[in-house]
């Protein structure tokens, strides 16, 4: 039976999983006890390899030795190699910059003060036999033999020349976004239906490929759910351990001194996470922190004082006048940073009919900083510019909106969620999905967009904007 130092780490390179079957009077031999250990060890290592992954779990930072420039220090930490075996370093280790001799590879060039040689530092799992004991001789002649009574999990740190062009094996990724079809610009001139354009009489649009061409596109994943995509990827086979079981820790730029020793000077010569980055094991705690960072405890909008107007097609002028006079009141479920709610992140616009038929004119009314008030940093009252209010809603003012007697006007309110921050540094989860509160889709950012239509002033009742147009059309038909 091979030692762990000599085993191959392929997916099915281990022997079939067997364990002892116990019965009364069973004679236990050395192979039986070893089988018992290997069964549980191999099972655990297989789970580590296939579900947790290989790489550095924590620590194992490589730094120059402040006392000896011919050494580096590997700080304590833990890693899992490509076989799933745990490597634990409990004390800082000094490592001499003496590369292992490789008879099949000779580094090109000569390292000197101007041309450093790149050396890779990696750590490998190793078993050490310990606790030597005397055993009875198997033969009548000879001295009493000795044997090791224990096997200790250990490690060894290697230094080797970095091969030219060696960047390590890229980890397999499962991301449907990278397999979407790239846009192919049409060829020929607009109007030419034979070159990817379709002329419909009004404008030139890109023609859809015929169904037979869709089946020939190997990377097209449209129409598949995420579950279907992952099922196809995972079902294609189990990943094998093609890369070395030696876990990469760092790359060192070393130069030869006059005595022929490799030396390193300064932290800038040791690269732990750069050109050839170390593999990382994303533990449950790390994944939780990442998920919580981007998706946990985000601020949301839980209340607006124009809730009854959102989406309405027949809001009355009096409701609009009361709203802009009292101000837009917005309530969040967390304390917000007041400076992030300003005229650039809160946008209030009125949309009116332009001079030309079919055109709509959008005008923004920004609040002044002094007109955004809050007491608890959760509820904010935002009032429009006082000059605009005096013209549009105050008695005796010049109002352009009151002249919109035919169709009225639309109101749009936008909060830029990506730039509105809570006091704990999280961006507003602002998407107003389906017009329901609280806002949000579980990720930071997203614009909160609300709208409604205001009927012309002076009309106490109205069938609504859409029905009003239908009524006009019916009257024209009767004429």
N, C-alpha and C positions, 0 to 999 in steps of 0.2 A: 504494500500500500504506500503510495507516494506521500511524502511530507507536504505540508501546505506551501512551503517555499517553492516547491517544484510543480505544483498543480497548474493546469491550464484552466482559464476562466471562461470557457465557452458556455453557452446557455445549457446545452445538454452534455457537457464534458464530464459531469459528475456521474458516479455510478447510480444505478436505479436505487431509489430510496428503500432501504430495508432496515428493519429493526428486529430485535430479538423476540422470539416467542418463548415465553417461560412456561415450564411445566415441572412437576415434581421430579427431582433426581437429575435435572439438566446439568451437564458438565460445562462450566463456563471457562472458555479459553481466552488467550490474549486477543484473538481475532473477534470474539464475541464482544468483549469490552470496548475494543476500538470501534467496532461497528455501532455500538450504542452511542459513543461520542460523536462519530461522524454523522449519524442520522440527524441529531439535533443541531449540530453546527452547520451542516450543509443546508438544512431547511432554513435556519435563521439567515445565513448569508445570501441564500437565493431571494428571500423576501427583501433583505436590504438592497440587493442589486436591482431587483425588478420594480420595487415600489418606492424606495427612498432615493436611490441613485448614488452615483459615485462622485467624490470630490471632497472639498474641505468643509467640515461641519462648523468649526469655529477655531480661532487662533491660528497657530502655525505661521505667524508672520516671520519673514526673513529680514534681518537687519545686519549691518556690518558690525563686526566685533570691535568695540572701541579700543581694545588693548592690543589687537593683532590684526593688521591689515590683510593677512593671508587667510583669515577665517571669517565666517559669517555665523550668526546665531539664529537658530530656528526656535522660536518661542513655543511654549507649551500649547497644546490644542488637540483637536481630534479630526480624523478624516475617515472616509470609507472608500476602499479601493474598488476597482472595476469588478472584482469577484464578490463584493459585498462584505468583505472582512473589515472589522473595525480596527483602526490604528489610533492608539491613545498615547500622547506624549505628555507626561506629567511634570517634566522639568525642562528648562531651556537647555538646548544642546548646541555645543560648538561644533562647527563643521569646517574642515580644512578644504580650501579650494584646489583640490587635486582631482582632476577629471579622471574617470575610469578609462582605461585603455580599451579602444575599440579597434580590433585588427582590420575591420571592414571599412573604417572611416578615418580619414586624416583631414583635420581642419585646414581650410585654404588660408593662405596668407600667414603672416606672423604678427602676433599680438605685441604691441609696444605702446608707448605713451600716447600715440596719436591714433592707433588702430586697436581698439579693445577686442577681446575675444568673448563671445557670448557663451555663458555657461548656464545650464539649467540645473536647478535644485529640485529633487523629487524625493518622496518618501515611500518606502515599500514595506508591506507586511512581512514579518519574519517570525518563525517559531524558534525558541531557544530551549534546549534541554538543560534542566537544572536539578539540583539536589541529588548529588551522586551518592549511591549506596553500594555496599558490598553484597553480592549474591552468591549463592552456593554454586560451585563449579558443576558443569554438566558432565565433565570427565573426571576420572580419578586422579589424573595427572594435571600438573599446571598450577599456577598461582590462583588465588581467589580472584575471580573477575569482578568488575564493577559495572554498574549500570546507572543511568539517570532515572530518577524516580518521578520527576515532574516535567511538564512542558509549559513554558511560559510564552504568552503572546507578547511579541516585541515588534521591533521595526528596525530598518536600516535606512540611512539617508545617503542618497547618491548624488554625485556631481558628474555631469557629462557634457561633452561639447554639444552645442546646439547645431543640428544639421541645417544646411542651407535650404531655405524655403520651408522649413518645418514650422507649422503653426498649430499642430495638434488636430485631433479629430473633432469636427464641429458636432455639437449635440443635436440629436434629432428634434425637430420642432413640429408641433401640431397646430398650425395656424391657417385656417381657410382663407384669410385675407391675402396671403401671398400667392394663392393659386387662382385668384380671380382673373378674368380675361382682361388684358390691357386693351384700351381703346385703340382701334386701328383707323387712322384718318382715311377718308374716302379719296379715291383717285379720280382724275378727270375733271370736268367742269360741272358746276351746278346745272341741274336740268338734264344731265346725261344719266338716264336710268340704268345704263349698262355698267356704270362704274361706281356703284355703291350709293348713288343718289336716287331719290324718288321725288318726282315733280308732281305735286298735288294741285298745282294751279295757283297757290298762294305763296308758298315758301318751299325752300329746298330742305329736306330733312334726310338723315342717314337711314338708308333702307335696312330692314332687319334681314339677317341671313336666312336662307331657306332652311327648312327642318333637316334636310339631309346633311347640310353643312354643320349643324349644331352637334350631331352625333359624332362628327369627326374631330371635334375640339377636345383634346384629352384633358385640359385643365379646367374645363367649364364645370363649375359646381353650382350653378344657379338651379334652384328647385330642390336642393338638398337641405335638410335640416342639419344643425350642428351635430346632433346625435348620429345621423346617417354618415356624415363626413368622418367623425371620429371612429365609428364602427368600421368603415372601410380601411382607414389608416391602421388601426390597431390589429385588424384581422389579417393584414398583409404579412405578418410574421413577428417573431420576438427578436428584439435587438440582441446582438451578440457582443462580446467584449473584444472588439477588434483593437482597442487602444491598450497601451501598456498598463499593467496593474500598479505601476509606479505613479503615485499621485503627484502631479506637478505643483510645486509651491511657488517658485520665483525664477526669474532670469537675472543673472548677474553679468554686468559688463566689467571684465577683469583684464588686467594688463600684466605682462611678464616683467619682473624686476631683473636686476643684473645677476641674481643667483638662479634664475630660471623658475621662480615661484610666481603663481598667479596671485595678484593682490587687487584689492578693491578699496576705493576711498570715497566715503560719503554716502548718504542715503540715496542720492540721486542715481547711483550706479546699481541699485537693487530695485527691480521692477516686480512687485507682487501681483499687480492687477492690470497690467497694461497690454503690450503687444500680444503676448501669449498668456491670456488671463487664466488663472487657476479655476478649475471647476468648483462650483459651489453646490452644497447640499441644502435645499430649501426645506428646512425643518418646519414642523407644524407651527411652532412659535413664530418663526420668521414669516411664514405665509400669513398668519393671523395679523401680524403687525403691518404687512404690506396691504392686506385687504382693509384693515381698519384705517390705514393712512388714506386710502383713496375712496373708500366706500362706507366707512363707519362714522357714526355720530356727526352727520352732516347737518348744517342748518337748512331749514325749510320754511317756506311761507305757509302760515296756517290760517291767516285771516286777511281779508281786504274789505274796505267799507263800501265798495261798489259791487259786492258779490251779486246783488240782485239785478245788476245791469249787464253783467258779462254775457256776451253772445246775443243780446236782445236786438231785434230789428226795429223796435218801436219805442225806444226810450224817450221820455218826454223832456222838453227843454227845462222844465222846472227841476227835474232830477239832476240834469247836467249842471244847471246853475248852482244848485245846492252843493254838489260834489266839488266843483272847482272853488267855491267860496270857502268851504270848510277845510278843503285839502284832501289829498289821497292818503288814507291811513292804511299802513301795511304792518302786519304783526308776524314776527318770526318766532320759532320755537327755541332759539338760542340767542345769547347776547351777540350783537353784531358790532363790527368796527364802524363807528359813525362816519369816519372820513371816507369810507369806500362807497357810501351812498351819496351820490352827488349828481350834478347835471349831466355827467357823461354816462352814468350807470342807470339812472332813472330817466326814461324818455317818454314824454307825453306828446302825442301828435293828434292833430285834427286833419281829416282828409275831405276835401271839398271838390265839387265839380269844376273843372277848368273851363277856359274859354272855348276850347275845341271839344266837339262831341266825342265821348269815349275816353277822355283823359281825366285823371284824377290828380289833384294837387295836394301834396303832403307838407304840412308845416309843423315844426316842432316848437313847443313852448318849454323852455328850460327853467327850472327853478333856480333861484339864487341860493348860495350856501346858507345864508342866514334864515332861509325859509324852510329848512329841513330841521325839524325839532324832534327830540326824543327825551324821555325821562329815565327809562330803564334799559335802553339800548336793545329792546326787543320790539317795541312799537314805535314806528316812525310816521310823522305827519309831514307830507310834502305838499306845499301849496305853489301854484304856478306864479309866474312873474306878476308883480302887482300892476305894472303898466298894462299888461295884456288883460288882466281881470277888469281893470277900470274901463277898458274899451269894450270888452265883449259881454260882460254880465252886469256891470254896474249901470244903474239908471242914468240916462243922459249920455252915455258913452257911445262912441262910434263902433258899431259891431258889424264886422263882415259876415259872421256866422248867422246873424239874424236875417241876412238877405238871401240865405239859401232856402228859399221858400218852396222850391220845386221838389227837391229830393232830400233835403236835410244834409247831414254830414256824418262821417264815421269818426270814431274816437279809437285810438290805439295806445295802449300803455305797455311799455317794455321795461323789464329790469334785467340788466346784463349780469347773469349769475356767475360767470367766470371771474368777474372783478369785484363782486360784493362778498366780503370776507367776514367770518365770525371772529370773535376775539381770540379763539384758539387756533386761528390760521387756516380754517377750512373754507373753501369756496361754497357759495350758495348752490344747493341742489334745486335748481329753479324751474325745471321743465313743468309746464302747466298741462299735464297729460289729461286729455278728455275734459278739461275744465273742472278738475276736481282738486280739492285740497285735502291734506298737505301736498305741496308741490314736490316734484322730484321723481327720478328714475333710479336712484341708488348710486349715482356717480356725481362727482363735483362738477359744477358748471352747468350751463344750459340756460337759455333765456326764458324768462317768465313773460308770456305774451297774452294780453287780454284785450278785448275789443267790444264795441257795441255801436249801434247806429242811433243817432238822435234825430227825431222827427222835427220838421220845421217849427219854430216857435209860434205860439198862437193857436195851435191845433190841440184841443183838449183830448180828442180821441182819434185814433188812427188804426186802420186795419193792418198796419205793418208795411214795411217798405216793399217787400216782395209782392204782397197782395195788392198794394197800391198800384204797382206797375201793371199787374195783370188786369186791374180794373180799367186803366187807361187803354190797354190794348183792346179790351172788349168794347169800349166806347167807340174806338176807331173802326172796329169791324162793323158796328151797327150803322155808322155814318156811311 
